[in-house]
Amino acid sequence: MSETPEVNGAANDGPAAEIRPDPAPQMFMLAMGKFSQAFASSDFAECVNWLKQADSLTEGNNEAIQSHREGYARLITACATKGITLALRTGNVLKQHTELAGIITRCAAALSEKYPANSGEKAMATVITGYTGQLTNRLNRVMATEQYVTSAEKLDGVLDNLFDILSFSVQLDRNSEEALPGICDRLALASTAASNADCSLTWFFSSKLSDWDKAELYCRRAAQWLKHNVESPGKVDPHFDECDAGEVVAALEKAAEALKLRQYKQSKKLLEAAEAALADTVCV
């Protein structure tokens, strides 16, 4: 009795072989490899270039299609993250924010075309496009009128859009943590923001010369950024994966409340407490 011939070498693999996805095309993998290299070096404009090159190489392969879409979403997340970091570190809108918004716009437009009509993913991509349009308008107004120092009100609006964009982009990527900072990096940024808040206050004619609104923004947004890590965890540092930022968040929020009320002595006291909590946190 003759043996049953193998078909494509899969006869002995069992049922699992029947549902194994086809490997992504070689040229697609090459393009996405270049994307990953550019992403690792934060060359976001080059990332867009390689995603465009991969555009026509996904046909007929569901895993490649999904991976390609997620590349766009991950790039949006990375750009929004970079924008938030720059805002809290410098307290200003910079030319880089406009460049980042341009990349987000291109990625969101590409994403909205790649999802099926009436799908939840397409709806989220469309919302991202809307928020990015609002972000671009805000940035243009700021760059036209406040080229050196950005007011707290205008910076807050920019951060609103960046956080809103981020809340949707992370839902479109199975590996969004690759574009998000871990808790240690967030704590380091919060430490910078708390120091910026402290520097925004002056003991001499404090009620008039202090930038109360900017100081409050630093503390409130730093706390928000730390809490966002709980909702959408970033990269995990194996040495600090048990790091708890709860005490820091509470301290920053208390400082923000005092700053909102323009209470100089209480604000300074609570900012000192926030900086102490950051210093006591292992990651910082």
C-alpha positions in Angstrom: 0.0 0.0 0.0 1.5 3.3 -1.0 2.0 6.2 1.5 -0.2 9.3 1.3 1.9 12.0 -0.3 2.6 15.2 1.6 1.1 18.4 0.2 3.5 21.3 0.5 5.2 19.4 3.3 2.3 20.0 5.7 0.7 16.5 6.0 2.3 15.9 9.4 1.6 19.3 10.8 -2.0 18.6 11.7 -5.0 21.0 11.7 -2.9 23.9 12.9 -1.2 24.1 9.5 -4.5 24.8 7.8 -5.0 28.1 9.8 -1.4 29.2 9.8 -1.3 32.7 8.2 0.7 33.1 5.0 4.0 34.8 5.7 4.2 38.5 4.8 5.8 39.2 1.4 9.6 39.5 1.5 9.6 43.1 0.1 7.0 44.2 2.6 9.1 42.8 5.4 12.1 44.7 4.1 10.1 48.0 4.0 8.8 47.5 7.5 12.3 46.6 8.7 13.4 50.0 7.4 10.4 51.6 9.1 11.5 50.0 12.4 15.0 51.3 12.0 13.8 54.8 11.4 11.3 54.5 14.3 14.1 53.4 16.7 16.1 56.5 15.8 13.0 58.8 16.0 13.2 59.8 12.4 9.5 60.0 12.0 9.5 61.6 8.5 11.5 58.6 7.2 9.0 56.3 8.9 6.2 57.8 6.8 8.3 57.3 3.7 8.8 53.5 4.4 5.1 53.1 5.3 4.2 54.6 1.9 6.7 52.2 0.2 5.0 49.3 1.9 1.5 50.5 0.8 1.3 48.3 -2.3 3.0 45.3 -0.8 0.2 44.1 1.6 -2.4 42.9 -0.9 -3.8 39.5 -0.1 -2.0 39.1 3.2 -4.2 39.9 6.3 -1.3 40.0 8.7 0.7 42.4 6.5 -2.4 44.6 6.2 -2.8 44.7 9.9 0.8 45.3 10.6 0.9 48.1 8.1 -2.1 49.8 9.7 -0.6 49.5 13.1 2.6 51.1 11.8 0.7 54.3 11.0 -1.1 54.2 14.4 2.2 53.6 16.2 3.7 56.6 14.5 0.8 58.8 15.5 1.3 57.6 19.1 5.0 58.4 19.0 4.4 61.9 17.5 1.8 62.8 20.1 4.0 61.5 22.9 6.9 63.6 21.6 4.6 66.6 21.5 3.5 66.2 25.1 7.1 65.7 26.2 8.3 68.8 24.5 5.4 70.9 25.9 6.1 69.8 29.5 9.8 70.1 29.2 9.9 73.6 27.6 6.6 75.1 28.5 6.3 76.3 24.9 4.9 75.4 21.5 7.9 74.8 19.2 8.5 74.4 15.4 8.8 70.7 16.1 5.2 70.6 17.2 4.1 71.8 13.8 6.3 69.1 12.1 4.8 66.4 14.4 1.3 67.6 13.6 2.0 67.3 9.9 3.2 63.7 10.3 0.1 62.8 12.4 -2.1 64.4 9.7 -0.6 62.2 6.9 -0.8 59.1 9.0 -4.4 59.7 10.1 -5.5 60.3 6.5 -3.8 57.1 5.4 -5.4 55.1 8.2 -8.9 56.4 7.4 -8.6 55.0 3.9 -7.3 51.6 5.0 -10.2 50.5 7.3 -13.6 49.2 6.0 -16.4 51.7 5.8 -18.6 51.9 9.0 -15.9 50.1 11.0 -15.0 51.3 14.5 -11.4 51.6 13.5 -12.3 53.9 10.6 -14.4 56.0 13.0 -11.4 56.3 15.3 -9.1 57.3 12.5 -11.5 59.9 11.4 -11.7 61.4 14.9 -7.9 61.5 15.0 -8.0 63.4 11.7 -10.5 65.9 13.3 -8.4 66.5 16.4 -5.3 66.9 14.2 -7.0 69.6 12.2 -7.8 71.4 15.4 -4.2 70.9 16.6 -2.8 72.3 13.4 -5.0 75.4 13.6 -4.0 76.0 17.2 -0.3 75.6 16.4 -0.6 78.1 13.4 -2.2 80.7 15.6 0.4 80.3 18.4 3.3 80.5 15.9 1.8 83.6 14.4 1.3 85.5 17.7 3.5 83.9 20.4 6.8 83.0 18.9 8.9 83.2 22.0 6.7 82.4 25.1 3.5 80.4 24.8 0.7 81.3 27.2 -0.7 78.6 29.5 -4.1 78.8 27.8 -2.8 78.1 24.3 -0.4 75.5 25.5 -3.2 73.8 27.4 -5.3 73.6 24.2 -2.4 72.0 22.3 -2.0 69.4 25.0 -5.7 68.8 25.0 -5.5 67.8 21.3 -2.4 65.7 21.8 -3.9 63.7 24.7 -7.1 63.2 22.7 -5.2 61.9 19.7 -3.2 59.6 21.9 -6.4 58.1 23.5 -7.5 56.8 20.0 -4.2 55.9 18.4 -3.3 53.4 21.1 -6.5 51.6 20.4 -5.5 50.9 16.8 -2.2 49.2 17.6 -1.7 45.9 19.4 1.9 47.0 20.3 1.3 50.6 21.2 3.7 50.2 24.1 6.5 50.4 21.6 5.7 54.1 21.1 4.9 55.0 24.7 7.5 55.8 27.4 7.6 53.6 30.5 6.9 54.8 34.0 10.6 55.7 34.6 10.7 58.1 31.7 7.3 59.6 32.7 8.5 60.2 36.2 11.7 61.9 34.9 9.5 64.2 32.8 7.2 64.9 35.8 10.3 65.8 37.8 11.2 68.4 35.1 7.7 69.7 35.1 7.6 70.1 38.9 10.9 72.0 38.7 9.5 74.2 35.9 6.4 74.9 38.1 8.6 76.0 41.0 10.6 78.2 38.7 7.4 79.9 37.5 6.8 81.3 40.9 8.7 84.3 42.3 8.6 85.5 45.9 9.0 89.2 44.8 5.5 90.5 44.0 4.4 86.9 43.7 0.8 87.6 42.9 1.7 89.7 39.8 5.0 88.4 38.6 4.5 84.6 39.0 3.1 82.6 36.1 0.5 80.9 38.1 -1.4 79.4 35.1 1.8 77.9 33.6 2.8 76.4 37.0 -0.6 74.9 37.5 -0.5 73.4 33.9 2.9 71.8 34.6 1.6 70.0 37.7 -1.8 69.0 36.3 -0.5 67.7 33.0 2.4 65.8 34.6 -0.1 64.0 36.8 -2.2 63.2 33.8 0.8 61.8 31.9 1.6 59.6 34.9 -2.0 58.4 35.2 -2.1 57.7 31.4 0.6 55.0 32.0 -1.9 53.0 34.0 -4.4 53.1 31.2 -2.0 52.5 28.3 1.2 51.0 29.8 4.4 52.0 28.0 7.7 50.1 27.6 8.5 48.0 30.7 11.8 48.4 32.4 12.3 45.0 34.1 14.1 46.6 37.0 11.2 49.0 37.7 8.1 47.2 36.7 6.7 47.4 40.2 7.2 51.2 40.4 4.2 53.0 41.9 3.6 56.6 40.9 0.4 57.0 43.0 2.0 59.2 45.7 3.6 61.4 43.0 0.3 61.8 41.2 -1.5 62.8 44.4 1.2 65.3 45.3 1.2 66.9 41.9 -2.6 67.2 41.9 -2.5 68.9 45.4 0.1 71.3 44.2 -2.0 72.1 41.1 -5.0 72.9 43.2 -3.0 75.3 45.4 -1.5 77.0 42.3 -5.0 77.4 40.9 -6.0 79.3 44.0 -2.7 81.4 43.8 -1.7 80.6 47.3 2.1 81.2 47.3 3.2 79.7 50.6 0.9 76.7 50.2 1.9 76.2 46.6 5.6 76.3 47.4 5.1 73.8 50.3 3.1 71.4 48.1 5.6 71.7 45.2 8.3 70.8 47.6 6.3 67.8 48.7 5.8 66.7 45.1 9.5 67.0 44.4 10.2 65.0 47.5 7.8 62.3 46.4 9.5 62.2 43.0 12.9 61.9 44.7 11.7 59.0 46.9 10.4 57.1 43.9 13.0 54.5 42.8 12.8 55.2 39.1 13.8 58.9 39.2 
